Amino acid sequence: MSEPTYEELKARLSQLEKEVDTKKRSGDLIFKVGEKGGVSVYGLGRFPVTLYYEQWNRLLGTAEDLKKFMEENKSRLKLKEQG
């Protein structure tokens, strides 16, 4: 297989940049395992949220309590405007 030309590389780079840009705006959550073994969630805000396995399990185990707490305090929470 021959080496790609400069123009082919530029076109591929442009395509990949568009894919990354689309993914950033898609609203999808992306999960990654970091170097230190934590699970990071990308797509919630500007920075990822990273917790370790036990921390995620503890948080997920209280999901119903968290939902209830948020509903009870909804009037005090800052909410994004629905577009």
N, CA, C and O atoms as CSV, one atom per row, in Angstrom:
chain,resi,resn,atom,element,x,y,z
A,1,MET,N,N,0.847,-1.189,0.000
A,1,MET,CA,C,0.000,0.000,0.000
A,1,MET,C,C,0.883,1.238,0.000
A,1,MET,O,O,1.830,1.327,0.781
A,2,SER,N,N,0.580,2.187,-0.865
A,2,SER,CA,C,1.401,3.386,-0.980
A,2,SER,C,C,1.055,4.405,0.104
A,2,SER,O,O,-0.024,4.371,0.697
A,3,GLU,N,N,1.990,5.302,0.341
A,3,GLU,CA,C,1.794,6.372,1.317
A,3,GLU,C,C,0.720,7.335,0.815
A,3,GLU,O,O,0.666,7.628,-0.379
A,4,PRO,N,N,-0.143,7.835,1.722
A,4,PRO,CA,C,-1.150,8.812,1.279
A,4,PRO,C,C,-0.481,10.128,0.896
A,4,PRO,O,O,0.563,10.497,1.434
A,5,THR,N,N,-1.098,10.810,-0.030
A,5,THR,CA,C,-0.565,12.105,-0.453
A,5,THR,C,C,-0.891,13.162,0.594
A,5,THR,O,O,-1.715,12.951,1.485
A,6,TYR,N,N,-0.237,14.280,0.466
A,6,TYR,CA,C,-0.485,15.407,1.360
A,6,TYR,C,C,-1.954,15.819,1.312
A,6,TYR,O,O,-2.569,16.079,2.346
A,7,GLU,N,N,-2.506,15.875,0.111
A,7,GLU,CA,C,-3.910,16.268,-0.061
A,7,GLU,C,C,-4.850,15.249,0.581
A,7,GLU,O,O,-5.856,15.629,1.180
A,8,GLU,N,N,-4.534,13.960,0.462
A,8,GLU,CA,C,-5.352,12.922,1.093
A,8,GLU,C,C,-5.307,13.048,2.608
A,8,GLU,O,O,-6.328,12.892,3.278
A,9,LEU,N,N,-4.130,13.328,3.147
A,9,LEU,CA,C,-3.995,13.511,4.595
A,9,LEU,C,C,-4.771,14.731,5.077
A,9,LEU,O,O,-5.420,14.685,6.122
A,10,LYS,N,N,-4.705,15.820,4.317
A,10,LYS,CA,C,-5.468,17.021,4.673
A,10,LYS,C,C,-6.965,16.735,4.671
A,10,LYS,O,O,-7.684,17.175,5.568
A,11,ALA,N,N,-7.432,16.006,3.677
A,11,ALA,CA,C,-8.856,15.679,3.581
A,11,ALA,C,C,-9.277,14.796,4.751
A,11,ALA,O,O,-10.347,14.991,5.327
A,12,ARG,N,N,-8.442,13.832,5.098
A,12,ARG,CA,C,-8.758,12.929,6.221
A,12,ARG,C,C,-8.783,13.702,7.530
A,12,ARG,O,O,-9.669,13.487,8.358
A,13,LEU,N,N,-7.828,14.595,7.727
A,13,LEU,CA,C,-7.783,15.416,8.934
A,13,LEU,C,C,-9.035,16.279,9.039
A,13,LEU,O,O,-9.622,16.403,10.114
A,14,SER,N,N,-9.437,16.865,7.934
A,14,SER,CA,C,-10.651,17.684,7.918
A,14,SER,C,C,-11.872,16.848,8.287
A,14,SER,O,O,-12.726,17.297,9.051
A,15,GLN,N,N,-11.955,15.644,7.751
A,15,GLN,CA,C,-13.072,14.749,8.056
A,15,GLN,C,C,-13.095,14.400,9.541
A,15,GLN,O,O,-14.158,14.429,10.162
A,16,LEU,N,N,-11.946,14.072,10.116
A,16,LEU,CA,C,-11.868,13.717,11.534
A,16,LEU,C,C,-12.227,14.906,12.425
A,16,LEU,O,O,-12.895,14.731,13.444
A,17,GLU,N,N,-11.794,16.105,12.055
A,17,GLU,CA,C,-12.126,17.296,12.830
A,17,GLU,C,C,-13.633,17.528,12.838
A,17,GLU,O,O,-14.198,17.902,13.866
A,18,LYS,N,N,-14.288,17.307,11.696
A,18,LYS,CA,C,-15.740,17.459,11.621
A,18,LYS,C,C,-16.437,16.435,12.513
A,18,LYS,O,O,-17.418,16.755,13.185
A,19,GLU,N,N,-15.923,15.188,12.518
A,19,GLU,CA,C,-16.512,14.143,13.362
A,19,GLU,C,C,-16.399,14.500,14.837
A,19,GLU,O,O,-17.350,14.317,15.598
A,20,VAL,N,N,-15.241,15.007,15.243
A,20,VAL,CA,C,-15.038,15.398,16.639
A,20,VAL,C,C,-15.966,16.541,16.996
A,20,VAL,O,O,-16.586,16.531,18.059
A,21,ASP,N,N,-16.068,17.527,16.117
A,21,ASP,CA,C,-16.937,18.680,16.365
A,21,ASP,C,C,-18.388,18.240,16.489
A,21,ASP,O,O,-19.109,18.728,17.359
A,22,THR,N,N,-18.821,17.331,15.638
A,22,THR,CA,C,-20.193,16.824,15.680
A,22,THR,C,C,-20.439,16.081,16.977
A,22,THR,O,O,-21.494,16.236,17.593
A,23,LYS,N,N,-19.482,15.281,17.395
A,23,LYS,CA,C,-19.632,14.514,18.621
A,23,LYS,C,C,-19.720,15.443,19.834
A,23,LYS,O,O,-20.478,15.177,20.768
A,24,LYS,N,N,-18.953,16.522,19.821
A,24,LYS,CA,C,-18.980,17.477,20.935
A,24,LYS,C,C,-20.364,18.092,21.091
A,24,LYS,O,O,-20.812,18.344,22.210
A,25,ARG,N,N,-21.037,18.333,19.983
A,25,ARG,CA,C,-22.332,18.999,20.017
A,25,ARG,C,C,-23.502,18.025,20.075
A,25,ARG,O,O,-24.654,18.448,20.167
A,26,SER,N,N,-23.223,16.741,20.022
A,26,SER,CA,C,-24.313,15.774,19.928
A,26,SER,C,C,-25.063,15.595,21.240
A,26,SER,O,O,-26.201,15.125,21.243
A,27,GLY,N,N,-24.439,15.964,22.355
A,27,GLY,CA,C,-25.087,15.778,23.639
A,27,GLY,C,C,-24.905,14.375,24.191
A,27,GLY,O,O,-25.401,14.065,25.273
A,28,ASP,N,N,-24.200,13.527,23.460
A,28,ASP,CA,C,-23.957,12.166,23.925
A,28,ASP,C,C,-22.998,12.171,25.107
A,28,ASP,O,O,-22.111,13.019,25.200
A,29,LEU,N,N,-23.189,11.222,25.999
A,29,LEU,CA,C,-22.248,11.022,27.083
A,29,LEU,C,C,-21.238,9.980,26.642
A,29,LEU,O,O,-21.600,8.958,26.058
A,30,ILE,N,N,-19.987,10.239,26.921
A,30,ILE,CA,C,-18.909,9.326,26.546
A,30,ILE,C,C,-18.200,8.882,27.817
A,30,ILE,O,O,-17.879,9.704,28.675
A,31,PHE,N,N,-17.957,7.589,27.935
A,31,PHE,CA,C,-17.302,7.023,29.109
A,31,PHE,C,C,-15.904,6.561,28.720
A,31,PHE,O,O,-15.705,5.951,27.669
A,32,LYS,N,N,-14.933,6.863,29.594
A,32,LYS,CA,C,-13.553,6.431,29.361
A,32,LYS,C,C,-12.940,6.006,30.686
A,32,LYS,O,O,-13.274,6.538,31.745
A,33,VAL,N,N,-12.036,5.037,30.605
A,33,VAL,CA,C,-11.258,4.638,31.775
A,33,VAL,C,C,-9.939,5.386,31.701
A,33,VAL,O,O,-9.222,5.303,30.703
A,34,GLY,N,N,-9.620,6.123,32.769
A,34,GLY,CA,C,-8.393,6.902,32.800
A,34,GLY,C,C,-7.183,6.075,33.199
A,34,GLY,O,O,-7.302,4.906,33.564
A,35,GLU,N,N,-6.021,6.700,33.123
A,35,GLU,CA,C,-4.756,6.043,33.448
A,35,GLU,C,C,-4.725,5.491,34.867
A,35,GLU,O,O,-4.118,4.451,35.121
A,36,LYS,N,N,-5.377,6.184,35.786
A,36,LYS,CA,C,-5.350,5.765,37.194
A,36,LYS,C,C,-6.503,4.829,37.547
A,36,LYS,O,O,-6.666,4.459,38.710
A,37,GLY,N,N,-7.303,4.444,36.551
A,37,GLY,CA,C,-8.365,3.475,36.784
A,37,GLY,C,C,-9.714,4.053,37.139
A,37,GLY,O,O,-10.620,3.314,37.523
A,38,GLY,N,N,-9.864,5.348,37.021
A,38,GLY,CA,C,-11.158,5.971,37.271
A,38,GLY,C,C,-12.000,5.967,36.011
A,38,GLY,O,O,-11.475,5.874,34.902
A,39,VAL,N,N,-13.309,6.067,36.188
A,39,VAL,CA,C,-14.220,6.153,35.051
A,39,VAL,C,C,-14.620,7.615,34.886
A,39,VAL,O,O,-15.155,8.234,35.806
A,40,SER,N,N,-14.356,8.147,33.718
A,40,SER,CA,C,-14.687,9.539,33.420
A,40,SER,C,C,-15.888,9.603,32.498
A,40,SER,O,O,-16.002,8.826,31.551
A,41,VAL,N,N,-16.788,10.541,32.785
A,41,VAL,CA,C,-17.947,10.785,31.943
A,41,VAL,C,C,-17.751,12.150,31.292
A,41,VAL,O,O,-17.613,13.168,31.970
A,42,TYR,N,N,-17.743,12.148,29.971
A,42,TYR,CA,C,-17.602,13.373,29.201
A,42,TYR,C,C,-18.961,13.735,28.621
A,42,TYR,O,O,-19.742,12.854,28.263
A,43,GLY,N,N,-19.245,15.034,28.526
A,43,GLY,CA,C,-20.476,15.479,27.894
A,43,GLY,C,C,-21.481,16.081,28.856
A,43,GLY,O,O,-22.543,16.536,28.432
A,44,LEU,N,N,-21.163,16.093,30.156
A,44,LEU,CA,C,-22.073,16.715,31.123
A,44,LEU,C,C,-21.829,18.211,31.235
A,44,LEU,O,O,-22.758,18.983,31.472
A,45,GLY,N,N,-20.595,18.611,31.066
A,45,GLY,CA,C,-20.219,20.008,31.190
A,45,GLY,C,C,-18.878,20.226,30.525
A,45,GLY,O,O,-18.454,19.438,29.679
A,46,ARG,N,N,-18.222,21.285,30.907
A,46,ARG,CA,C,-16.945,21.635,30.287
A,46,ARG,C,C,-15.858,20.614,30.614
A,46,ARG,O,O,-15.002,20.324,29.778
A,47,PHE,N,N,-15.895,20.075,31.821
A,47,PHE,CA,C,-14.886,19.120,32.255
A,47,PHE,C,C,-15.527,17.766,32.521
A,47,PHE,O,O,-16.716,17.692,32.829
A,48,PRO,N,N,-14.746,16.696,32.405
A,48,PRO,CA,C,-15.309,15.374,32.699
A,48,PRO,C,C,-15.538,15.185,34.197
A,48,PRO,O,O,-14.912,15.848,35.024
A,49,VAL,N,N,-16.436,14.276,34.527
A,49,VAL,CA,C,-16.661,13.863,35.913
A,49,VAL,C,C,-15.976,12.513,36.048
A,49,VAL,O,O,-16.279,11.580,35.303
A,50,THR,N,N,-15.040,12.405,37.011
A,50,THR,CA,C,-14.274,11.174,37.178
A,50,THR,C,C,-14.420,10.653,38.592
A,50,THR,O,O,-14.171,11.372,39.560
A,51,LEU,N,N,-14.823,9.404,38.704
A,51,LEU,CA,C,-14.919,8.714,39.985
A,51,LEU,C,C,-14.356,7.307,39.813
A,51,LEU,O,O,-14.253,6.797,38.697
A,52,TYR,N,N,-13.998,6.696,40.924
A,52,TYR,CA,C,-13.542,5.313,40.890
A,52,TYR,C,C,-14.738,4.365,40.991
A,52,TYR,O,O,-15.839,4.777,41.357
A,53,TYR,N,N,-14.510,3.106,40.665
A,53,TYR,CA,C,-15.537,2.077,40.611
A,53,TYR,C,C,-16.446,2.105,41.833
A,53,TYR,O,O,-17.668,2.152,41.693
A,54,GLU,N,N,-15.866,2.078,43.022
A,54,GLU,CA,C,-16.665,2.057,44.255
A,54,GLU,C,C,-17.497,3.315,44.407
A,54,GLU,O,O,-18.630,3.259,44.885
A,55,GLN,N,N,-16.944,4.447,44.005
A,55,GLN,CA,C,-17.663,5.712,44.102
A,55,GLN,C,C,-18.861,5.735,43.157
A,55,GLN,O,O,-19.939,6.195,43.536
A,56,TRP,N,N,-18.682,5.239,41.922
A,56,TRP,CA,C,-19.799,5.184,40.980
A,56,TRP,C,C,-20.894,4.276,41.516
A,56,TRP,O,O,-22.075,4.616,41.444
A,57,ASN,N,N,-20.506,3.111,42.060
A,57,ASN,CA,C,-21.510,2.195,42.605
A,57,ASN,C,C,-22.258,2.817,43.773
A,57,ASN,O,O,-23.473,2.656,43.893
A,58,ARG,N,N,-21.540,3.523,44.629
A,58,ARG,CA,C,-22.184,4.189,45.772
A,58,ARG,C,C,-23.168,5.258,45.285
A,58,ARG,O,O,-24.292,5.347,45.778
A,59,LEU,N,N,-22.737,6.061,44.319
A,59,LEU,CA,C,-23.598,7.110,43.774
A,59,LEU,C,C,-24.816,6.513,43.073
A,59,LEU,O,O,-25.941,6.962,43.289
A,60,LEU,N,N,-24.594,5.507,42.239
A,60,LEU,CA,C,-25.702,4.876,41.519
A,60,LEU,C,C,-26.672,4.187,42.470
A,60,LEU,O,O,-27.865,4.098,42.182
A,61,GLY,N,N,-26.173,3.705,43.589
A,61,GLY,CA,C,-27.034,3.069,44.581
A,61,GLY,C,C,-27.982,4.038,45.266
A,61,GLY,O,O,-28.991,3.630,45.842
A,62,THR,N,N,-27.657,5.313,45.203
A,62,THR,CA,C,-28.514,6.333,45.819
A,62,THR,C,C,-29.295,7.128,44.770
A,62,THR,O,O,-29.804,8.209,45.068
A,63,ALA,N,N,-29.394,6.605,43.552
A,63,ALA,CA,C,-30.023,7.345,42.453
A,63,ALA,C,C,-31.445,7.784,42.791
A,63,ALA,O,O,-31.815,8.925,42.514
A,64,GLU,N,N,-32.243,6.907,43.381
A,64,GLU,CA,C,-33.628,7.273,43.720
A,64,GLU,C,C,-33.661,8.370,44.773
A,64,GLU,O,O,-34.472,9.291,44.684
A,65,ASP,N,N,-32.781,8.279,45.778
A,65,ASP,CA,C,-32.708,9.327,46.799
A,65,ASP,C,C,-32.286,10.654,46.183
A,65,ASP,O,O,-32.814,11.706,46.541
A,66,LEU,N,N,-31.336,10.603,45.255
A,66,LEU,CA,C,-30.874,11.823,44.591
A,66,LEU,C,C,-31.988,12.454,43.766
A,66,LEU,O,O,-32.185,13.668,43.810
A,67,LYS,N,N,-32.719,11.633,43.014
A,67,LYS,CA,C,-33.841,12.151,42.221
A,67,LYS,C,C,-34.886,12.801,43.125
A,67,LYS,O,O,-35.393,13.879,42.815
A,68,LYS,N,N,-35.204,12.156,44.225
A,68,LYS,CA,C,-36.186,12.692,45.168
A,68,LYS,C,C,-35.699,14.013,45.756
A,68,LYS,O,O,-36.460,14.977,45.838
A,69,PHE,N,N,-34.440,14.058,46.164
A,69,PHE,CA,C,-33.848,15.270,46.723
A,69,PHE,C,C,-33.915,16.421,45.716
A,69,PHE,O,O,-34.263,17.546,46.073
A,70,MET,N,N,-33.578,16.130,44.456
A,70,MET,CA,C,-33.598,17.183,43.435
A,70,MET,C,C,-35.005,17.687,43.186
A,70,MET,O,O,-35.199,18.890,43.011
A,71,GLU,N,N,-35.982,16.813,43.164
A,71,GLU,CA,C,-37.371,17.246,42.969
A,71,GLU,C,C,-37.842,18.109,44.137
A,71,GLU,O,O,-38.516,19.120,43.937
A,72,GLU,N,N,-37.485,17.708,45.354
A,72,GLU,CA,C,-37.881,18.467,46.539
A,72,GLU,C,C,-37.236,19.842,46.571
A,72,GLU,O,O,-37.789,20.769,47.162
A,73,ASN,N,N,-36.082,19.988,45.949
A,73,ASN,CA,C,-35.340,21.247,45.972
A,73,ASN,C,C,-35.286,21.939,44.613
A,73,ASN,O,O,-34.472,22.837,44.399
A,74,LYS,N,N,-36.142,21.525,43.711
A,74,LYS,CA,C,-36.122,22.041,42.344
A,74,LYS,C,C,-36.240,23.561,42.282
A,74,LYS,O,O,-35.615,24.201,41.437
A,75,SER,N,N,-37.035,24.132,43.169
A,75,SER,CA,C,-37.230,25.587,43.154
A,75,SER,C,C,-35.945,26.343,43.507
A,75,SER,O,O,-35.804,27.516,43.160
A,76,ARG,N,N,-35.028,25.694,44.180
A,76,ARG,CA,C,-33.760,26.335,44.575
A,76,ARG,C,C,-32.619,26.022,43.615
A,76,ARG,O,O,-31.530,26.583,43.743
A,77,LEU,N,N,-32.857,25.133,42.654
A,77,LEU,CA,C,-31.812,24.723,41.738
A,77,LEU,C,C,-31.798,25.590,40.491
A,77,LEU,O,O,-32.840,26.052,40.024
A,78,LYS,N,N,-30.608,25.801,39.963
A,78,LYS,CA,C,-30.501,26.521,38.700
A,78,LYS,C,C,-30.763,25.528,37.588
A,78,LYS,O,O,-30.117,24.482,37.522
A,79,LEU,N,N,-31.702,25.845,36.714
A,79,LEU,CA,C,-32.081,24.979,35.606
A,79,LEU,C,C,-31.762,25.651,34.294
A,79,LEU,O,O,-31.944,26.859,34.148
A,80,LYS,N,N,-31.283,24.869,33.330
A,80,LYS,CA,C,-31.081,25.416,31.998
A,80,LYS,C,C,-32.433,25.698,31.393
A,80,LYS,O,O,-33.380,24.930,31.564
A,81,GLU,N,N,-32.515,26.802,30.686
A,81,GLU,CA,C,-33.773,27.154,30.024
A,81,GLU,C,C,-34.051,26.158,28.910
A,81,GLU,O,O,-33.155,25.801,28.146
A,82,GLN,N,N,-35.283,25.719,28.825
A,82,GLN,CA,C,-35.675,24.789,27.772
A,82,GLN,C,C,-35.888,25.583,26.493
A,82,GLN,O,O,-36.662,26.540,26.466
A,83,GLY,N,N,-35.184,25.171,25.418
A,83,GLY,CA,C,-35.251,25.904,24.147
A,83,GLY,C,C,-36.321,25.435,23.341
A,83,GLY,O,O,-36.527,25.937,22.236
